[in-house]
């Protein structure tokens, strides 16, 4: 009979739509002796991901499964254990996290670490060591999941002033996740998953351990922009705080109204193509509406009036620390690296206009986008000192948000998966989307998910 050898071959297939190379791993079959059989009911512990690395903490996730009699892997509850110690210590790794409660969807947050120090780690479930999944993101050379080593960040100097959560792509009202145009891939369904995924984010942001002062939701709050969806997502967000003071939103392409219907999103939040400006202790937030009128397709734009409004704001106070957010990414790097291609992001003319504005407004330090459902830092089209940051979706794998901790001397960005049992289960299920290639697209590199940027924010005030 044929038994699958654990060694892997990498087959490279060209993506006809984008010209990008997509990695697909295939197992090499080897022939065993007569009577050999595949063992079932043995635990497999995989999908190890070092999701979050701050200055004092590391968060790891993984999944435990067993093979049934048909040879298919299915979730299997087990305990959760992490051994972690300084990389330069010759001593055995001490147990730093252990939960005897049994789950198939493991989440371990190790705290109390030293900034800028390298650590060795191992993760286990029922004494079986967790390994990374067969994805490029976690198995590439130097990835912490492959090396078993991780270095904590060094925070910016000065006091922590405030913490802003960056989120996007809630898709309230969606009933199937992972569908491609034309129904090429069967989606994954679960009762009201956009609601419980957003609820998991809001619950975490209330906790003192996360300490978010404000929340930005950068578009695609709904799935179809219906009156019921807009009202429901507004009601859910209102449980966390006040619109325009505690949380801020912009429109995404999915928030456009159905054909021949009123602009329900505009009635509940803001009218079409309206720019939003907000002040946070000396910092300025600017929300852009990058959607096209009556079009729910991928690409985005800015109308003349909104672009002129932004120009006036930036020219009036060019040095004021400013965070801009809009649904569609704007860089050429984003245009050529996302699976939808250049037509999926902001049109090139308006993207060039934004780069020109940012060049004359040195206070702009970050542009936050959604839409691509991935964690990614893309290169600027010109030499502007602005970070162009895309954040993965709330509603599906990896299912979470980015925390932006603003210090007097810069900021630290960290991506967090939501950790409720229901959210972890759904994120694990939807990581199989798009023929299993979704993790390589969505999770992003460790540096994209966790990094420090030095800037002078000494003139800002903190949260009182």
C-alpha positions in Angstrom: 0.0 0.0 0.0 1.0 3.7 -0.3 2.0 5.6 2.8 2.6 9.4 2.8 6.2 10.3 3.7 6.3 13.5 5.9 9.1 14.9 3.7 7.8 17.6 1.3 8.3 18.7 -2.2 7.5 22.3 -3.3 5.7 22.7 -6.6 5.5 26.2 -8.0 2.4 27.1 -10.0 2.1 30.4 -11.9 -1.0 32.5 -11.0 -2.4 33.4 -14.4 -4.2 36.4 -13.0 -1.3 38.1 -11.3 1.8 36.5 -12.6 2.8 35.8 -9.0 4.2 32.5 -7.9 2.1 30.5 -5.5 3.6 27.8 -3.4 1.8 24.5 -3.1 3.3 21.7 -1.2 2.7 18.1 -2.2 3.7 15.0 -0.2 5.9 12.4 -1.8 4.5 8.9 -1.7 6.7 6.0 -0.7 5.9 2.3 -0.7 5.8 0.4 2.6 5.7 -3.3 3.1 2.7 -5.5 2.8 0.3 -5.1 5.7 1.3 -1.6 6.7 -1.6 0.7 7.7 -2.1 4.3 8.5 -2.4 4.8 12.2 -5.5 6.5 13.4 -6.4 8.1 16.8 -2.8 9.4 17.2 -2.5 13.1 18.0 -1.2 15.5 15.5 -0.2 19.0 16.8 0.4 21.5 14.1 -0.4 25.0 12.7 2.0 26.6 15.2 2.1 30.3 14.8 4.0 33.0 16.8 1.3 35.6 16.3 2.2 38.4 18.6 5.6 39.6 19.9 5.7 42.7 22.1 8.4 44.1 24.3 7.3 41.9 27.2 5.1 39.1 25.8 4.8 36.4 23.1 1.5 34.8 22.0 1.5 31.4 20.3 -1.4 29.5 18.8 -1.7 25.9 17.4 -4.2 23.2 16.8 -4.4 19.5 18.0 -6.1 16.9 15.8 -6.5 13.1 15.4 -7.0 11.0 12.3 -10.2 9.2 12.1 -10.6 5.8 10.6 -10.9 7.4 7.1 -7.5 9.0 7.6 -8.9 12.5 7.9 -7.7 15.0 10.5 -10.3 16.3 12.9 -10.0 18.6 16.0 -9.1 16.8 19.2 -9.0 18.4 22.7 -5.7 18.3 24.6 -3.9 20.3 27.2 -1.8 23.5 26.4 1.8 23.9 27.4 4.7 26.2 26.5 8.3 25.9 27.6 10.3 29.1 27.2 13.6 30.4 28.4 16.5 32.8 27.4 18.2 31.6 24.3 21.6 32.0 25.9 20.8 29.8 28.9 22.1 26.2 28.9 19.4 25.1 31.3 16.3 23.1 30.2 13.4 25.2 29.1 11.1 25.8 32.0 7.3 25.5 31.7 6.0 29.1 31.4 2.4 28.3 30.5 0.2 25.3 31.2 -3.6 24.8 31.0 -5.0 21.5 31.9 -8.4 22.5 30.4 -8.7 20.6 27.1 -9.2 22.3 23.8 -8.2 21.7 20.2 -7.6 25.4 19.5 -4.7 26.4 21.7 -3.8 30.0 22.7 -0.9 30.8 25.1 0.2 34.3 26.1 3.6 34.4 27.9 4.2 37.6 29.8 6.9 39.1 31.9 9.7 38.9 29.3 12.6 41.2 28.9 12.6 43.7 26.0 15.1 43.0 23.2 16.0 39.6 24.5 16.0 36.3 22.4 14.2 33.3 23.8 13.9 29.7 22.9 10.5 28.0 23.0 8.6 24.8 22.5 4.8 24.2 22.5 3.1 21.0 23.4 -0.3 19.3 23.7 -0.5 16.0 25.6 3.3 15.8 25.3 3.2 16.1 21.5 5.3 19.0 20.3 3.6 21.5 18.0 5.0 22.1 14.5 4.3 24.8 12.0 1.8 24.2 9.2 3.0 23.5 5.7 3.0 27.2 4.7 5.7 29.4 3.5 5.0 32.0 6.2 5.8 29.8 9.1 8.3 27.4 7.5 10.5 29.8 5.7 14.2 30.1 6.8 14.5 32.2 9.9 10.8 32.2 10.9 10.4 31.7 14.7 8.0 28.8 14.1 10.8 26.9 12.3 13.8 28.0 14.5 12.1 27.8 17.9 13.6 31.2 18.7 12.0 34.7 19.0 13.3 38.1 20.1 11.1 40.5 21.9 10.8 44.1 20.7 12.4 47.2 22.2 9.6 49.8 22.8 10.0 53.4 21.7 11.4 55.8 24.3 9.2 57.9 26.5 5.8 57.5 28.1 2.9 55.5 26.6 0.4 58.1 25.5 -2.5 56.2 24.1 -3.4 52.9 22.4 -5.5 52.7 19.1 -6.9 49.4 17.8 -6.9 49.1 14.0 -9.5 46.8 12.5 -11.4 46.3 9.3 -13.5 43.9 7.2 -16.2 43.0 9.7 -18.7 42.0 7.0 -21.7 42.0 9.3 -24.5 40.0 7.7 -22.2 37.7 5.6 -23.3 34.0 5.6 -20.5 32.3 3.7 -16.7 33.0 4.0 -14.1 32.2 1.5 -16.1 32.5 -1.7 -14.4 33.4 -5.0 -16.1 35.1 -7.9 -18.2 32.6 -9.8 -18.4 30.3 -6.8 -15.0 28.6 -7.7 -14.4 27.7 -4.1 -17.0 26.5 -1.6 -17.3 28.9 1.3 -17.4 28.2 5.0 -20.6 28.9 6.9 -21.4 29.4 10.5 -24.4 31.0 12.2 -23.7 34.7 12.7 -19.9 34.5 12.6 -19.4 38.2 11.8 -21.2 39.1 15.0 -19.3 36.8 17.3 -15.9 37.6 15.7 -16.6 41.4 16.2 -17.9 40.7 19.7 -14.6 38.9 20.5 -12.6 42.0 19.4 -14.8 44.4 21.5 -14.6 42.2 24.5 -10.8 42.0 24.4 -10.4 45.8 23.9 -12.4 46.4 27.1 -9.8 44.4 29.1 -7.0 46.3 30.9 -4.4 43.9 29.5 -5.1 45.3 26.0 -6.0 48.8 27.1 -7.3 50.2 23.8 -8.4 53.8 24.1 -9.9 54.1 20.6 -11.0 51.8 17.8 -10.7 52.4 14.0 -12.8 50.2 11.7 -11.5 50.8 8.2 -14.4 49.7 5.9 -16.5 46.7 5.0 -18.4 47.0 8.2 -21.3 45.2 6.4 -21.6 42.6 3.7 -24.2 44.3 1.5 -24.9 47.7 3.0 -28.6 46.9 3.7 -30.6 48.9 6.3 -30.7 45.9 8.7 -26.9 45.2 8.4 -26.0 48.9 8.9 -28.2 49.3 11.9 -27.0 46.1 13.5 -23.3 46.7 13.2 -23.8 50.3 14.5 -25.6 48.9 17.5 -22.9 46.4 18.2 -20.1 49.0 17.9 -22.1 51.4 20.1 -21.8 48.9 23.0 -18.1 49.7 23.0 -18.2 53.5 22.9 -19.4 56.6 21.1 -19.0 57.1 17.3 -16.5 59.9 16.6 -15.1 59.9 20.1 -14.2 56.4 21.1 -14.5 54.6 17.7 -14.1 55.8 14.1 -15.2 54.3 10.8 -15.0 54.7 7.1 -16.9 53.1 4.3 -15.8 50.0 2.3 -16.9 48.7 -1.1 -19.2 46.1 0.6 -20.9 49.0 2.5 -22.3 50.4 -0.8 -26.1 50.0 -0.9 -27.9 47.5 -3.1 -28.9 48.7 -6.5 -31.7 51.3 -6.6 -31.8 51.5 -2.8 -31.1 54.4 -0.5 -27.7 54.9 1.0 -28.3 53.0 4.3 -24.7 53.2 5.4 -24.7 56.9 4.9 -27.9 57.3 6.9 -26.4 55.3 9.8 -22.8 56.6 9.7 -21.6 59.3 7.2 -22.8 60.4 3.7 -21.0 59.1 0.6 -17.4 60.4 -0.1 -17.3 62.5 3.1 -14.0 62.9 4.8 -13.9 62.6 8.6 -11.4 64.6 10.8 -10.9 63.9 14.5 -8.6 65.2 17.3 -6.9 62.9 19.8 -4.7 64.8 22.3 -2.9 66.7 19.5 -3.0 63.8 17.1 -5.2 64.0 14.0 -7.2 61.1 12.6 -8.5 61.4 9.0 -10.9 58.9 7.6 -11.3 58.6 3.8 -14.2 57.2 1.8 -12.5 55.4 -1.1 -15.6 53.7 -2.5 -17.0 54.1 -6.0 -20.6 55.3 -6.3 -23.1 52.5 -6.6 -20.3 50.0 -7.3 -19.5 47.1 -5.0 -16.5 45.9 -7.1 -13.0 45.8 -5.8 -11.4 49.1 -6.8 -11.5 52.4 -5.1 -11.3 56.2 -5.8 -11.6 59.6 -4.3 -13.8 62.4 -5.7 -12.4 65.9 -6.3 -14.1 67.5 -3.3 -12.8 65.0 -0.8 -9.3 65.2 -2.1 -9.4 69.0 -2.0 -10.7 68.8 1.6 -7.8 66.6 2.6 -5.3 69.0 0.8 -6.7 71.9 2.8 -6.4 70.1 6.1 -2.8 68.9 5.5 -1.6 72.2 4.2 -3.1 74.1 7.1 -1.1 72.0 9.7 1.5 70.0 7.8 3.5 69.0 10.8 0.6 67.8 13.0 0.9 64.1 13.7 -1.7 62.5 11.5 -3.0 59.0 11.0 -5.0 58.4 7.8 -7.3 55.5 7.3 -9.3 54.3 4.3 -10.5 51.0 3.0 -8.5 50.6 -0.2 -4.6 50.3 -0.1 -2.9 53.0 -2.2 0.7 51.9 -3.0 1.9 50.3 -6.2 3.4 47.6 -4.1 0.0 46.8 -2.7 -1.5 46.9 -6.3 0.9 44.3 -7.7 1.2 42.0 -4.6 -2.5 41.4 -3.9 -4.3 38.5 -5.8 -6.8 40.9 -7.3 -4.2 43.0 -9.0 -4.0 46.8 -9.6 -7.8 47.1 -10.2 -8.4 45.9 -6.6 -6.9 49.0 -4.9 -7.2 52.8 -5.1 -6.9 54.1 -8.7 -3.4 55.2 -9.6 -4.2 58.8 -10.2 -5.6 59.3 -6.7 -2.8 57.2 -5.2 -0.3 59.5 -6.8 -2.1 62.5 -5.5 -2.1 61.2 -1.9 1.7 60.5 -2.1 2.2 64.1 -3.3 0.1 65.4 -0.4 2.0 63.3 2.1 5.3 64.5 0.8 4.3 68.1 1.7 2.8 67.1 5.1 5.6 65.4 7.2 3.2 65.0 10.1 1.4 62.1 8.3 3.0 59.0 9.8 0.7 56.0 9.0 -1.9 55.1 6.4 -4.1 52.2 7.6 -6.0 50.1 5.0 -8.2 47.0 4.9 -9.8 45.3 1.9 -7.0 42.7 1.2 -7.7 40.7 4.4 -3.9 40.4 5.1 -1.2 41.8 7.4 1.2 43.7 5.2 3.5 46.7 5.2 3.9 47.9 1.6 6.6 50.2 0.2 5.7 53.9 -0.6 5.7 55.0 -4.2 8.0 57.8 -3.3 10.3 58.6 -0.4 7.7 59.7 2.1 8.2 58.7 5.7 4.8 57.1 6.0 4.0 53.5 6.9 1.4 51.9 4.6 -0.2 49.2 6.7 -2.8 46.7 5.7 -4.5 44.7 8.5 -6.1 41.3 8.3 -9.9 40.8 8.5 -11.8 40.6 11.8 -14.3 38.2 10.4 -12.1 35.3 9.3 -8.6 33.8 9.8 -6.4 35.0 11.3 -9.3 36.9 12.8 -8.1 39.9 14.9 -6.9 43.4 15.1 -3.7 45.5 15.3 -2.9 47.5 18.4 -1.0 50.7 17.8 0.7 51.8 21.1 1.7 55.5 20.8 4.8 56.5 22.9 6.5 59.9 23.1 9.3 58.5 20.9 7.3 56.5 18.3 4.8 53.6 18.2 4.7 49.8 18.5 2.3 47.8 16.2 1.2 44.3 17.3 -1.4 42.1 15.7 -3.6 40.0 18.0 -5.9 37.1 17.2 -9.1 37.1 19.1 -9.0 34.4 21.8 -12.5 33.4 22.7 -13.1 29.6 22.1 -15.7 30.3 19.5 -13.4 32.8 17.6 -10.4 30.4 17.7 -12.6 27.6 16.4 -13.8 29.7 13.5 -10.4 31.1 12.6 -9.0 27.6 12.5 -11.8 26.5 10.2 -11.4 29.4 7.8 -7.6 29.1 7.6 -8.4 26.4 5.0 -10.0 28.9 2.6 -8.8 29.3 -1.0 -7.5 25.8 -1.4 -5.5 26.0 1.8 -3.4 29.0 0.6 -5.1 31.6 2.8 -2.5 31.5 5.7 0.3 32.5 3.3 -1.8 35.4 2.1 -3.4 36.6 5.3 -1.1 36.0 8.3 1.8 38.1 7.0 5.4 38.1 8.2 6.4 38.4 11.8 7.8 41.9 11.0 4.6 43.0 9.4 2.6 41.9 12.4 4.9 43.2 15.1 7.3 46.1 14.7 8.4 49.4 16.2 8.7 52.8 14.4 10.5 55.7 15.9 8.9 59.2 15.6 8.8 62.3 17.6 5.4 62.4 19.4 6.6 64.4 22.4 4.1 67.2 21.7 1.1 64.9 22.1 -0.8 64.5 25.3 -1.8 61.2 26.8 -5.2 59.9 27.8 -6.4 61.5 31.1 
